[in-house]
Amino acid sequence: MPTSYLSHGRTTEVDDHSELQVLQRIKRYLLPKDFAISNELLLELAQGYDLGDPIADPLIQDGIKFAKPLQAQILKPNLDNEKNKLKTDLNRSEFNQLYQTFSCHPDWFDPKLAAIGAAAYRRYPLMLIWLLRNVALMAGYSIPALSLPLIQTGALVHDALPRLMRTYGYILAVSEYPNQDQSAKFAFDTVLAIGSEGWRQSINVRQIHALVRHKLLTGKLAVPDLAKNAARAQADNRWNTDYWGIPINQTDMVATHLQFSLLIMRGLQLLGARISSEEAAGILHLWQLASFWLGVDLKRLPEDETACWAWLYTYLSIQQLDFEVGRPLAKALHDLPSQLMGEDNRRGQFVELVNASVTRTLVGDDIGDGLNLPKSKLRFGVLSSVPILFALDTARLHNDKAAQKLEQFRAKRQDNMNWWLKKHDDYYKSRYSQINLKML
């Protein structure tokens, strides 16, 4: 196979990780028997390392924060432009492109399909946060190219709980489907509606990505001790683009897209959820719009589930792995239950073992060992959820009364899972205050 894709130090030969359990499982169960890594895809991944966000980056480089004025111009177009600093500060082509992107849905977006995907995605809130923290995030910690931009902000190790919950809040916002109560303040007519929380957070996250990208490239974020060897930063702390490519680049953003869509969807299926082919397509479609709003080039997103697995398999096959960098992040995330419940709390210790077991069972013992996650003799007990979820989903599909009760249970469970967001997130604080007022 040609080696022209080996343009960055972060890239390995395609067979360097052939023994990795997650790669073996993908190839054996999720790809066609005649699958072979495509040289065209390898070159596309390599080219994507050098591409950031050509629309948002120039604004941030010129000191222009676009999130709030963009939202104001779209949602409140009659307000005085001078007041919102639009006329003088943002009268440029990049801002107009952002306006076109966020002021209406693209022609290809199917709100009905996205709503079907959103409902399936959020059907089991406990499983959703299990998979977010123990599959999507933990698996990513073994790949320094994904972790380093976040490590250098200092948020992952020292603020593990806020980081986890704000990420959880984002995937909830993306998958917030229309409220049946159309009189409610936060009711929208479609999933990811213009003006919805998912829309607002996507604009904010896009700005944050551009800010972090700019600060890393200009050396304004110091490299922490835990990452100095792996980061391979230049003497002035600037990001090493020859080795890593642009931080938060197009290729790594597609990988993140698949972490939140494909991996969580597959995890739900492995844990027993019955997700139809239409629901699976809906989940991918939902995240296609979210990723498009985050600045990912649509041409780089794989179109269907098989193409997604081919992309992910290829990406994982050529990434440098560095467990030394990932271990502090994994430990901070792993230790959260004991931090919340107390170091000697047996329930917290049990939850930690369950979380580690989810990672080991669904991702692989080699990743679990590399991140120093504990190994429980009962680690396959997490699969006891399979017959339970399968039975519940079967009842939901064939009995309307059961489906109604399950939705009531889901809503109550979701409310409990949102405890941190209700205390610290402005959207949820406002939302629940409105609910409480209605109940009075």
N, C-alpha and C positions, 0 to 999 in steps of 0.2 A: 504494500500500500504506500502511495506517495506520502512524504513527510513534510510537505509544504505547509501543513497546518501547525507545525511546531514552531510558531513564530513568537511565543512568549514562554518565559521560564516556568510558568504555572502549569504548562501542558506536558503530559506524559505520553508515552507510546500507548496505542489502543489496547494492548494486552497486558499492561502492567498491573491492572487490578482485576484480572480475570477470575481470581479466586474469591473476590468479595461476594459475600452471600447475597446481598441485595441485587447485584448484577446477575448472578446465577439464577435467581428466582424470576427476575424480569424476563430473561432470555428463555427460560424453560416454560413459563406459564403465560406470558403476556405478549410475546412477539411471534410472528410467523416462523415456521420451522426453517425456512430458507433465508431468514433475516441475515443481513450482513451490514456492517457499518458503512455508511455512504461517505465517500471522499468529499462530495459536494457539501454535505452537512458539516463535516469536519472543518472545511474552509469557511463556511458560514459562521460557525461558532468562533473561529479564530478572528475573523473580521469584526464580529460583534464585540470583542473585547475592547476595541479601540473606539467604540461609539457610545456616547452618553445620551444626552437629551438635547438635540440641536435647536429646540424651541425654547425650553426653559433656561438652559445654561447661559446663553448670552444675556438674558435679563439679570440673572443673579451676578454674573461677572461685572455688570455695570451698577451693582448695588441696588437693584430694583426688586423688591418683594412683591409678587403679583397676586398672591392668594386672596387677600381680603378685597382689594379693589376689583379683581375679576369677579368674585362672587357678588359684590355690590352692583356692578354694572349689569350683570345678567339678571339678578333677582329684583333690583330696584333701578331700572333704566331711567326713570324720570328724575332721579336725584341729580342735583347739580354736579356736573363733572369736575368742577374746580374743587368742590368739597371733598370728593373722593380721590383727588389727585390723579385723575385719569388723563385729563387733557394735556398736562405738561409732562408727567412722568412716564406715561405708558402709551403714548401715541407712536407706536412702532409696530412693525410687521409681526414680530414674535407674539406680542400681546394680542393682536388681532387673530392670529392663528389659534391661540389658546381660547379666545372667545368663541371662535367657530367650533372648536372641539367640545367645549363644555356647555354651550348655549342650547344644544339640541342633540338628540340621539342620532347616531349615524344610520344610514339607510339599511345597513345589514343587520342591525340589532332587532331581535325578535323578543319583545317583552313577555309574551306568553310562554315561550320556551325558557326564558330566564327565570320567570316566576316558578315554573315547575321545578327547575334546578334548585332554586333558593329554598323551596319548601322541603325538598329532600335533604339538602345540605344541613338544615337546621332542625331536622326532625328529632335528633337525640343530642341535646346540649352537652351532656356529660361526655359522650363519645367524641364530640366535636373538639372540646378543649383537651381531652386526652390525646387526640391525634395531632392537634396543633403543637402542643408542647413536647410530646414524646416521639413523634414521627417527623413532622415538618421541621420543627426547630432543632431538635436533637440531631437528626441526620445531617442538617446543614452545618452543625458545629464541627464536623470532621473535615469540612472544606474551607480552608482559610480564606479563599477568594471571596466567599460569601460572608464570612464572619468579620474579617478585618475592618471593613468600613464602619461596622457597628461597634467593634471593640474600641476603636479610636475616638468614638464619641463618649466612651466611659459609661454608657448606659446599661450595657448588658450584664456586667459583673456587679456593679454597685446598686443598680436599681432593677433587679431581676423581676420583681413582682409588677411594678408599673409597666415595664417593657412588655411582659407577657400579657397583662390585661389590656394594654392599649392595642397590642396586635390582635388580641381576641376581640376587642371592641371594633376594630376595623373589619374583620371578617364578618362580624355580626352586622355591621352597617352595610356592607356589600350585599349580604344575603337577606336584608330586611324586606320581606315581601309586603304587598299592600295590606293596610289595616282594614278589617271588615267594618270598623266603626268610622264611617266617612266624616263624622262630625268632630273626630278627635283632631287636636292641633297638629299631630305629626302623621296624619293619614296622607298617603300618596297613591296615585292611581296606578303605579307600576313599580316593579323592583328597579332600583337605581334610577329613580325619577330625578329630573332636573330640580335641584333644590333639596334633595334628600340628604340624610346624613352620610350615606355612602358617597354621594357626589361631592359633598363638602370635604369629607376627609380625603378623598382622592386628590383634590386640588391641593390640600395642605401637605399631603405626603409627597406629591410631586415637587413642591417647593422645597421641602426638607431634603429630599434626595439631591436636588440641584445645589443646595447650600452645603451639604456634606461633601459632595463631589468637588465643589470649588475650594473648600477649606483644605481638603486632603491634597489636591493638586498644587495648592500654593503654600503648603507647609504650615497652615494656621492651626492644625490639630496635632499636638505632640503625640508621638508614638509611645504608648504605655509600655512599661517594662515587660509585661507578659507577652507582648507582641513584637519586641524589637528584633529578635532573630528571624522570626517568620515573615515580618512585614517587608524586610529587605528595603527599608526606606532609604532615601538618599541622605547625605550628611546634613542637609538643612531641613530634615523631616518631611520633605516633599514625597509624595506617593511615587513609587517606582513603576512607571507605566510600561517600561520595557518588559518587566517581569509579570505584572498583574493586568496590564491594560488599564483602561479608564475605570476608576471606582464606580460601583453601581452601574455597570455597563449594560448594553442591550442583551448580551448573552446571559449574564447573571440575573437580569430581571426576568427573562423567560424562565430560567430555573426556579426563581421565586414564584412566578405564576403557577408553575406545575407543583410546587410544594403546597400551595394553598388550594389548588383545585384537584389535580390528578391524585396526589398522594393521600389527601384527606378522603376523597371519594373512594379510593381503593381500600383504605383503612376501614371505612364504614362497612364496605362489603365483606371484608375479612372478619369483622366483628359480628356479622350476622344480618346487617341491614339489607333489605331487598330493594335495590336501586335498579329501576328499569333502564333500558337503553335510552329512552327519551329523557329520563331524569339525569342520566349520566351526561348526555349531550347538553342538557340544560345547565348543569354545573359548570361545564367547560365554557359554555356560551356566556354565562354570567360573569365568569372571571376574565373572559376575553374582553368584555367592555371595561371592566375595572383596570385591567392591565393596559389597555389602550389609553385610558384616561391617565394612567401613571407615566405615559410616555413611551411605551413599548411599540416598536414598529410592527404593525399587523402582519406584514409579510414574514416576520420571523416567528410568529406563533404557529405551532403545529395545529392542523385543522381538525383532526378527529382523534379518538382515543388511541388507536394503534400508532398513529404518527407521534402522539405525545410520548408513548412509551419508547419509541425508537429514538426520539430526541433526548429523553432523559437517560436512556442507556448509553447513548453516545457521549453525552456530557459527563456522566459519572465515570466513564471509562478513561477519560483523559485529564481528570483533575488531580493536581497534587493534593494528597491527604496529609494533614498535620494534626495529630491528636493532641500534641502538647499545647497548641494554641486553643483547641476546643475544650480542653478539660476544665479550666476555670469557669467557662461559660456553662458547661454541663453541670458542674458542681453547684453553681449559683442557682440554676433552675431546679436541679434535683432537691436541694435543701429547703426549698420554699415551704413545704408542709410543716417541717419541724420548726422553722422560723415563725410561722403563723400560729402553731398550736403549742409550741414549747419543745425544747430539745429532748425532754424525757417523756414526751407524750407518745404513747404506743400507737395511737391512731395515726399521728403524723408519720411515724416510722413505717407503719403499714402502707400508707398512701404512697410513700416514697418507693417502697418495694414494688407496689403495683405499677407505678409510673415507669420504673426501670424495666419491669417485665414487659410492658407494652413496647418499649423501644427494642428490647432484645428479641421479642417474638415477631414483631412486624418488620423490623429493619435488619436485625442480625446480631449474633453474639460477637462477631468481630468488631463491629462498630461499638457495641456496648462495652467490650473489653478495652478498646482504644480510648474511650471516654471515661474509663474507671467507674462505670455504673455497677452497683451491686447485683449479684446474681442470686436469685432466690430459687430454692428447690421446687417451689410451687409456681415458677414463672409462667408456665403454660396455663395456669388457672384463669388468665385473662380471657382465654378462649371459651370459658364457660358462658360468656355472654352470647356466643354464637347461637345456640338453640333458643335462648330467651328472646333475643332481638328478632330472630327469624320467625318465631311463633307470634310475637307481637305484630310484626309487619304483615304476616299472613292474615291475622285477625283484622287488621286495619283495612286490608284490601278486600275482604269479603264480608265485613259487617260494619254498617254505617254507625251503629251505636258504639261499637268498639273504637272506631276511628275518631268519633267525637270525644270519648273519654281519654283516648291517647293524646289528642290535641290539647285537652285541658291539663293533662299531666305534663305535657311538654312545656306549655306556657308557664305553669307553676315552677317547674324545674329551671326553666330559663330565667325566671325572675330571681330564683335563689342564686344562680350562677353569676348574675350581674351585680353581686353585692359590692364589689370594689368600684365598678363603674358608677353605681348610684351614689357613692360617696365622693368620687373624685372627678368624674367626667361631666362637663357642663351640659352636654346633650341629655344624658341619662338623669342628671339631677333635675333638669327642667321638665323632662318627660314624666318622671314619676311624681313630681309635685303637681303636675296637671291631672294625673290620674287620681291622686289623693283628694284634690279639690272636687273632682267629679263625684267622688264617693261620699262627700260630706252632705 
